[in-house]
Amino acid sequence: MTATGPEVFDQTIVVTNTWRRALTEALGPDRQVAWGVLGSVVRTLRDRLPLGRSAHLGAQLPLLVRWRPSEQPKAWRSLDAFPAIVSADLRGLRPVDCKDARLFQGPNRYVDPGQAAQVGEALHEEVRDLWPAARKSGIDPAA
């Protein structure tokens, strides 16, 4: 399989749908909501992770949601900043509890566990508590 042939597009659709299905299992059967949540969560992470962490996580995302890291990460102000950003992105869709740890189903379930743990370490301490890989790896959310 080549990195530029049609197979890569087929594969990214399969992988993206797998991530989206994880969200529909967690949040309900609405595919549009799951797609919106997936996009919003990965963009919010991209914009707030340190450049190196953002690049490494982005490389493991399906092509349909892959990103180029932000030049200058935005600061995490509080846990309330994360759901406010995600809620704004999801305006017009069914309401979603944006403090629900299940929003991180795709990145936590399908990226390398070591990478997921490193992302957890880089999150704001209040947001880190929502990141399941952080809890599994023994990272202290209060640290």
N, C-alpha and C positions, 0 to 999 in steps of 0.2 A: 504494500500500500504506500502510495506517495503522500507527502505532506500537503500537496496542492491538488490532488485529483478529486474526483467526485466522492470517493470513499470517505475522505475526511469530512465532507459535509454530511454524509449519511451518519457517520459516527457521532458527530457533534449533536445532531438531532436526537439520536438515541440517548446520549449522555444527558443532554438538557432535559429531555422528557423524564428521565430517571430522577433527576433533581426535582423537577416540578411535581412528579408523583409523590415524592417524599413530603412535599409541602401540602399536597391535597390530602394525603393521609392524616396529616397533623391538623390542618386548618379547615378541611371540608372540601367537597368535590368541585368547587368552582375553579376551573382552569385559569380563567382570566385573573382571579385574585391571586392564585399561586404564582402565575407568571409575573404579576405586578410586584408581589412580595419578593420573589427571587431577584428581580432587577433592582429594586429599591435597596434591599439589604446589601447586595454586593457593591452597589455604587456608594452607599454610605460607608461601608468598610473601606473601600478604595480611597475615599477622600479623607479618611481619618487615620489610616495606618501609616507608620513610617515608610518611607520610600522603598527600602529593601524588602520589608515584609509584604508590602502591597505588590511588588513585582513578583515575588515568589508565589504568593497566593494566586495572583492573576494568571500566572502560567499554568496553574492546575485547574482553572475554570474551563467549562465547555466554551468553544469558540463563540457561541451565540451570546454569551454574557461576559466574555473575557474583556479585560480592560488594559489600558495603558495607565501606569500609576500617575497620580496627581503630582505636579511639580513640587508643590508645597502642601504637605498634609494640613488639614484644618484641625484645630484644637477640639478635643472633647471637653465640653463644659460640664455635663452631668449626664446621668442616665436619662433624664427627661429630654435631652437634646436628640438622642437616637430615635425614640418613638415619634417625636415631633417631625423629624425629617422624613421618616418612613411614612407617617400619616399624610404628610403633605404630598408625597409621591403617589399615594393610593387614593387620593381624593377622587370621588366619583365611583369608587368600587365599594363593595360591601365592607362595613367596618371590620377591622382586624385589631386585636389586642397587640399593639406594637411593643409591649414589654414581655411578650410570650417568647420563651427560649426556643420554641419550635420554629421560629422564623429562621433560625440558623441551621435547619435540617440539611440543606444541600452542602454548604461548606464543611460542616462537621462530619457528615457521614461519608463524603466522597473524596475529600482531599487527604493527602498523606497525614497520618496522625501526628507526626513530629511537626509538620507545618501548621496543623490546626492548633497544636499546643503553643507554638511560637506566636501565632496570631492572638491567641487568648492572652498571652503575656503582654502584648502590645496594646490591648484594649484598655479603655478607661476602667478604673476599678469597679465602678457600678455596672458598666456594660459587661465586664468580664464575668459577672455572676450569671449572665444569660447565656454565655458561651459554653455549651456542654463539654467541649473538649478540654476547656480550662479546668473544670471540676474533675473530670476523669483523670487528668494528668497530675492532680495533686496541687495545682497552682492555687495559692491562697487568695480568694477574691479580695480580702481585706489588705493584702500586702501592697 
